[in-house]
Amino acid sequence: MKFNAIICEYNPFHNGHKYHLESVKAQNNAPTVAIMSGSFTQRGDISVTNKFIKAETAVKNGVDLVVELPTVYAVGSAESFARGGVGIAENMGCIRNLCFGAECDDKEKLIKAAESFENESFKTALREYLGNGCYYPSAVENAVRDVCGDELAEIVKSPNNILAVEYIKAAEELDFIVTKRKGADHDSAHGKGDIRSASQLREMIYKGEDISPFCPAEIENYADIKRLERVILYRLRTMSAEELSLLPDVTEGLENRIVEAVKSSVSLDEILSKVKTKRYTMARLRRIIICALLGITAEMSKKNPPYIRALAFNNKGAEIMREIKRNGTVPLITNVADGYAALDDKAKRIFEIDLRATDIYSLACESVEPCASDFKRKLTIMNTNN
């Protein structure tokens, strides 16, 4: 049997995510696996809820198996995030459909947009716009417009459409189920009905506001990146330009700008404002900072995901795991200690980043949690009626 996969963050899991799962099941009622970022996210931030709670919430609300997207991909560019998630889906050996939401739900148009990214004329135009100091998202939009016209250029203006395009680019063996996003736009401060954007919900959590009308789970002991500010400042103050140059997305002497900004700054916001130029998005700079904190190098995220780590599942999820064990091309880890010990040295380095991310994450919680929860938390098995 072939299954569905969703690449996600669930930061936090909300009614929009529940709507997406219901829409997927309406189109294809196969069991569904979520490939979910853990402690840190693609926007260069911390997850507001720990990965174990996120995984349990997802299974309670329609997902059958949750596996962790390794941190080296979770905090990467859209291309790296997609490559990691799609890589895991294809490594499972039993996934037919990759399911995602986007502002554009026309699969054929998204495929055409993905094909435009591989066009040599597009690549040349993109380099020219970037060379002229153009803001990266604008450079992509302009290059697509030059090569493919206004219709596809409008598609790549949206962050969710860009991610959808990256999924399609990365996939070799998967079909796609596209759902039109409902309710709040990406990063919107306004919502519709009982759906709010994840960014708005995070702000509500930080302000102590009630999010229960918009989220199916209560948020407890939430994490906030601001609680790690001095840890991050310490890390940056002890890194050389050479060390910074090894981080993902650090190019064209950006490491020197960071070093100079760190020398004269007393806050993370001050560093970011000094390093920021119109060429670099703030999200890209935040991701670089998180990679510095966790010790992630550019080389790590270029490798194919070397393992699949399960976090939570139900009876249908158990069926998916049996298929992964039969057909998968990388190890399925259900026991952290045993699974880690069995990995080769290269895979262990990737896994060690996940372990480090969890331990550092615990310092950002409202109540600091002990280390080594990856080894202490058992794989969550749930009985549901999904």
C-alpha positions, 0 to 999 in steps of 0.5 A: 500500500502507498501512503501520503506525506506532509512536510510541516512545522506545526508551530503551533498545530492549528485549525488551518492544519486540521483543515488541510488534513481533512482536505487530504483525506477527502481526496485520498484516504490513505494513512498519512505521515507528517515529516515535521521540523523539531526544535527549530524552524525554517524562519530561523526561530524556535518552535513555540512547543516542543517536538514531542507535544507537537507530534502527539497533537498531530496524531490526535488530529488526523496524522497517523505517523510523525517523523522528525525532519532533521534540524540541519534541513529544518533550519535551511533555505526553502530549497534545503528544507524541501530537499530534506523533507522530500528526501525522507519521504522518498527514503521511506519507499512507501509514499505515493503522494506529497500533500501541501497547501499553497495559495495556488492550488493549480498543480500544473502551474506549480509544476511549470513554475518549478520547471522555470527554476531549472531554465538556464535563462532563469538562472542567468537572470537571477544572478544578474538581479542578485549581482545588482543588489536585488532582494532575493525574493524580488530577484526570483520574481523578476527572473521568472517574469523575464523568462516565463511571463507574469502568470508564473511570476505572480505564483512565486511571489508567495512564500507558500507557493515558493515552498511548493515549487521547491517540493516539486523540484526536489521530488523524483518519485512522488505525485502531489496533492495540492490544497488551496490555503484557507483563512489567514495568509502566511505571516498574516496578523489577521485571520478569518473565522476560526483560522489564524496564521501560525505567526499570529498565534505565536504572538498571542501565546507570547502575550498570554492571550487565549488561542483555544478557539484557533488551536486544538491543543493547550500550549504549556511551557512554551519556548521563546527565542528571546530567552536564548539571546545571551547564549546566542551572543556568547556563541557569536562572540567566540566564533571566527570569520572562518568558522562563520564562513562554513555556515549555510548561506554565508557567501560573498564575505557575509562572515566579515559583516557578521564579525564586525556587527557582533563586535559592536552590538549588545543585542541580537536585534542590533546584530541583525540590523547591522548585517541586513542589506536589501540582498539578504532577507531577515529570515536568511540571517536568522537561519544563519544565527541558528546554524551558528548556535547549533554548529550546523555547517553548509556541508551537512545539509547537502547530504541526503537524510541518513535516517528516519526518526519516529516521534509518535504514531497510531495503529495506521502509523504502525502499518506505515512503519512496517512498510518503511522497515520493509522498503525504506532505504535508510534506518528507521529509528524508534529507540534513540539510544539503539538507533544512534549507536547503529548509525555511521559516523556521518549520520551520527553527526547529523543526529547529534545536531538534533540532540543538541537542538533539543537540549538548547531548546529546553533553555528557552522554555518558560520553565527550563527543562532537563537535558537528554529528553530525546533519550528519556522520552519514549516513542508515543503510541496512541489509539485514535479513530482517525 
